[in-house]
Amino acid sequence: MKYKSTESVARHLDDIQSTAPAGNTPKAQAREWLTYLYSGHATSEKREEFVLWLNSNKMNQQAFTHYQQIWQTIGMTDSAIDWITQHANQDPVAKIPHKPKRILAKSAVLLSGIAASVSLLIINGVFHTTNTLEIITPDTVFTSSIGQNRTITLSDGSDVTLAGNSSIAVDIDQNARRITLHKGSAYFDVTHDPARVFSVTAQHTQVRVRGTAFEVKRSTDNAVKISVQRGLVDVADMPEHGNLDEKVLQLHANEQLRANIDGTFISDVTQFNPETEFAWLNERLIYDNTALKSVIMDINRYKPKPVVILDKSINDLPITASFTFNQIDQMLAGLVAAYPITLIEEDTRTILAKK
Amino acid sequence: MSKALHKAPLFFINTHLKSNACDVAPTYQHKAKPATTHSIDTLFRAHWRDVCRLLHKCYGSGPPEPEDVAQEAFSRFAQMSNTADVQDPKAYIIKIAINITLKSIGRICKTRAFIAEQLPLNEELFDEICPETILQGEQRIAAIQKGTERLSDKQRDVLMRARIKGQTYAQISNDTGWSLADICRQLNTAMAILESIDDEIDSNSVKNKHSEHRDSLASNHASALQSALQS
């Protein structure tokens, strides 16, 4: 049965409703109103009528509310899942009966249909290697919002803590555990698994471990910083050209290394203070003679309104400070008091400029 | 103060905090992981394809694209704090995905908005599927589940097409060949059965009766109502 227009269906439905035995209890009326409203063919006149009915007494409201709750609850039942699963597995069957046709015309249609099918199969065979629906499984992506850290437990038992506004992609299977740091900073406490290397890739730098705790951070100037808290990690540059040898350095606990966007190591292996470096895990930021631009980059992970340095001459101003995520505004006010810096509040950003 | 700081670029927002800086050593430790926690990564790998295929076949290729809906559903599931309480994560994720898809159908959104306007105190009725609505409404879900099992195949099909697939009467009619009047009647009967069982179980629960008795009552009531409404 084909319906030509929404209006004709609505008229038809109105006729059905008006000729059906009218429910004389609030429940029956509420049921009819609910199914009518969700029929997809409700008219504005009928809606006005519904509003009048609903507001005419409290029993109508209670009855309609009850039916609305039931309607919503249907979507939470296992029956809904069973039905949709069965429905999805059913092959679409043509429901419209065909009118009998003369045998010659029928044969012509059949022959042309077969020819078209063969052509389609050939084209399909040429241009597609498969005729099944192919859905490529993407990596699982985890992101944290601005303003807070987020801790995730991966399927291998490893814990990852993302700093604010950070993102990783996770690909773990029977043979390997591959993580990609897309942005921000992440601290990994890796479950030991001698059979599967745990690797973290950021730009052209890759950290490989089997069980340890370390941080990988995308920092200013597109650099990547690796800081090891426990255990031993291999850090490899990832040369773009296959003919170049990979360079690998080993980092021990409390050792740090920086690499640039190409993966080239831009610092020697240095010692660091883990209490300062990993303070962010406890919602605190601690700096000891750190460049202002690095401090601002970290702050922007936790401040919804970004801070922008407009004057390059203050980029490397050395900052020493300790503050919690909740004290960021106080810290910025302190900067203005201590340095020849002005703070300009705009609608969408806060600007730091030289006074 | 600021002058001195300017000479020696050193300042503390809170000297007390700075003096205790060494005490601020990360006390970051492994938290005990609940044994029953569903790892989102494992769930994703196990069910992603199935969820996408199901959405593809039931709702088409979008918009919204099934892959986007599935991604959103997994993401919402991952953000739940009590996933360990969910016995069947895959089914739960599909329920979330269905809800997301239906919310993208303009006609259904308008109907929901219209009803929400008329029932301003009951906005939670339209809330997204969430652990609270699921777990706090367990009794009602059990009742409605029982009710759907009592429906005839045709009643269930019409109900699910309207509620889960989001089809209009005309679309159901086009797909099945059933008349509008028949669809209307089947849907009303199905809703009446669900309502009666929900009522019955609710009142039985208040009286704290045994569940066997409740099932029996629900079954009898459904049968009686079904024959009454179909006659």
Interface residues (C-beta under 8 A of the other chain):
Chain A: M1 K2 Y3 T6 V9 H12 L13 I16 Q17 A20 K27 A28 R31 E32 L34 T35 L37 Y38 S39 G40 H41 A42 R47 F50 V51 L54 N55 Q61 F64 T65 H66 Y67 Q68 Q69 I70 W71 Q72 T73 I74 G75 M76 T77 D78 S79 A80 I81 W83 I84 T85 H87 A88 N89 K95 I96 L133 I135 T137 P138 T140 F142 T151 I152 T153 L154 S155 G157 D159 T161 V170 I172 D173 Y187 D189 P274 E275 T276 F278 A279 L281 N282 R284 I286 N289 L317 P318 I319 T320 A321 S322 F323 T324 Q327 Q330 M331 G334 A337 A338 Y339 P340
Chain B: M1 S2 L5 H6 P9 L10 F11 F12 I13 N14 L17 K18 A21 C22 V24 A25 P26 T27 Y28 H30 K31 K33 T37 S39 I40 D41 T42 F44 R45 W48 R49 C52 R53 L54 H56 K57 C58 E67 Q71 F74 A78 D88 A91 I94 K95 I98 N99 L102 R107 I108 T111 F114 I115 Q118 L119 N122 L125 F126 I129 T133 I134 G137 R140 I141 I144 Q145 T148 E149 R156 D157 L159 M160 A162 R163 I164 K165 Q167 T168 Y169 A170 Q171 S173 N174 D175 T176 G177 W178 S179 L180 A181 C184 R185 L187 N188 M191 A192 L194 E195 D198
